[in-house]
Each structure stands twice: as C-alpha cells, then as structure tokens.
Amino acid sequence: MEKQIPNLIEELRWRGMLQDSTPDTEKHLLENKISGYIGFDPTADSLHIGNLATIMLLVHLQRAGHTPYALVGGATGMVGDPSGKSAERNLLDEKTLRHNEKCIGEQLQKFLDFEGENAAVLVNNYDWFKNFSFLEVLRDVGKHLSVNYMMAKDSVKTRLETGISFTEFSYQLLQAYDFYHLYKNHGVKLQMGGSDQWGNITSGTELIRRISNAESDNNDDTREHAFAVTCPLVTKADGTKFGKSESGNVWLDPNLTSPYKFYQFWLNADDDVAPRLIRVFTLLDKETIESLEIEHNKDKGQRILQKALAEDVTVRVHGQEAYENAVEASGILFSKDVLKKLQQTDEKTLLEIFEDVPQIHISLDEYHQAENVTELLSTIAKDEIFASKSEAKKMIKGGGVSINKAKIADPVMEVNFALLQDKYLLVQRGKKNYYLICVNK
C-alpha cells in the first residue's frame, strides 16, 4: 500500500501559518511529492527571528515529505526588495554580500536536513544571474510581464507616491525569473514566503505560465504550472512587526543576540500572542500545545506557554547547553547561592542580566579611597544610589541594603568586597532597586 503524503496545507492551517495559496495547491501537494523554495536576501550576515517564521515553512514542507530549496539571493540582494519598505535600501558591495551569503547558508543548515531521501538543497541566484546580460533579461523575461501587471502589485503601488527606482521596480522581475529557473532546471513547483511576498511570488507563477505556454504547441492558457503559498506576517499584540526587541533585531547569530537575550525574548512574550508564537515557531504538535494552553490558563503567572516556547526555539537555534545556561542565568538572582553563580557567570552574560540596571562607573582609586560603605554608596557613587550619607546610614541600619546579595548592617563597614568579574559590585536598595558599580582599573 502506497504511503499517504502528509497534508502540509492542513498542518499550516491549524498552526495559523496559511494566508494565501493558488488554486489546487492543497490537492496537488496531497497527490505529489514536489520541491518548493523560499528566498532569503543576504542584506545582513545573520537571519533574524522574522526570517525564522518563513524558515519554518520549509521545515514543515520537508517534514511532509517534500523537498525544500533554500535560495540565498546573492543577485537579488544587490537590488533590494521594495516589499514592505517605505524607502530604497542601501545597496551593499559585492564583498559584503558574499560574506553575508556564506553566513546565511550556514545558518539555514541548522533547521533543514541536507541528507536523506528529500534532502534540502541550497542554491544561490547569483550563479544563474552573473552571466545573464541586461539585453537577455529584457528579451527573454521582460517581454512576458507587462508594466501594467507589475505596477498593480502592492509592493510597487505603495511606493509610487514616494518614488521607486527602476532598480527596485525590476526586483519582482528578477524574483519571478528565480522561480522560472528553479522550475525549469530543478523541477521546483512551489514558492512560499510571507504574505508581503504574494505579489512577487505570483509574478513568478505567471511568468512560468506565460513562458511555458509560449513554448507549448497547444497554448493552453488555463494550465497551472506552479503554485504559491504565503503565511501571515507575525505581529505583536499592537499590530507592529514582530521580531525586534527594544535594542533592535533579535538575530539567530549568538554573537549578535546572545542565547540569554534570545531566551529572554521568548520568555517575555505577552500572553495574548504566546499561543500564536508557539504554533508558528515550534514543532510541538496540536495536542501538546492545547494541553500547555490549558495548564497556562490555570495560572498565567507561571508562564507555562512562554517557557515551552522559549525552550523549543532556543534549543533548536543555539543548542541544549546554551539553553540550559540561559535558564540558569535567568534564575541567578533568585537562587540560594547567587554570589557564587554571579562570580562564575561570564562578564557578557552578567551585563546582560543587569542590562536595565543603572550602572555607576568609578575608578579603582576612588574605590580604595572610600572610608566606609556609607561613603561608597553616596559620595563615591556620585549620589546616584543615595542622595546623602545620612540617607545611606539610615537604610543600612534598617537592613535595606545589600552588596553582592549580602546584607550590610554596619554603616561604617570597611570597603573590602570581592568584586564580581574583578570589576563589579551589585548593590540592592530595598526590595526592587538594583545598581551596578563598575570599578574601572
């Protein structure tokens, strides 16, 4: 008995990852094992979590038994996609683009299986565009899509008032040709992407149809040659674009966004968007997710959904050890042996843990010149912790001051603390006010 092909479209549908699809896409995918692709322009040397949503489309495609193609846009990256942009991109030089391509290709291998029966394939459109002359583009591609057709696309219409260069206007022509090239040379019949890519993707299906019909003897203009699927853009509760923290993009590269910060981003997801995020960004099945939601709603303060989401995504992006380190760092301030753990934590993570804590910089000489802890926390600390010595003395006597998580009882105690990372003192005033004194040598 022939093994039934899993229903990719149904999987995307229950996960809330299906926005639009061309006619008969679901039927074709159920009856055939096909190849599908998504393009990633190398505008930076790392992908970010906004890209991760579309990467998950390829992951589900492969899990359903189909063959995923990941296209790195070495050529289209030189032009810039106007979709969703209010102004023209800054064009990158070729050396930067080649570096970005390499980095992105390596990142994609974390998520897709490049071995086995339906092994993923990595391609770069620079390989077929580098020897494609401008005249050939006009003759072999441009004649098949009218200017009226191209101007009707949302990515172009939204830019007509502010202005769009011919370079960006031609982007959809290049992306359409990518689809045609992969269709003709690799048998790729499906392109997927975010909903903002619908216009570019359908330009590809249209180009395939028109060129194929022009080459066909029976010029059947109703045949469907290629298919398109898009997923909704993931947004925050207020409708703004998802994928950025207060400090900017959340990158997949640990050197740009540390595993600790990456984990914290997911852990701090709002309750009203967590159910959507766990469906889009994890591979947990429907039964497991619904069970987690029931438990989560019993006590939202436990953040059960967010913890499951943060674990799944952090492990897949950064590995089990990085996830465990991030969890440990997240709980440092609440652990019994907090001082020991703060000493063992690397400086980068320590600073990230206290990123929102006021930092007070003093010199090593100033530190040693402090007559006692009261002077250190008032005068030497430039009055940023306590406005006066009397205020500092009063709170110390009342048991409201800790240094490196140890209570300070004596206002005239000698300044002889073990510096964290040989550089920092963690001061706590009251229950919630933290300060980080940085002793610069």
Disulfide bonds with the S-S distance in Angstrom:
none
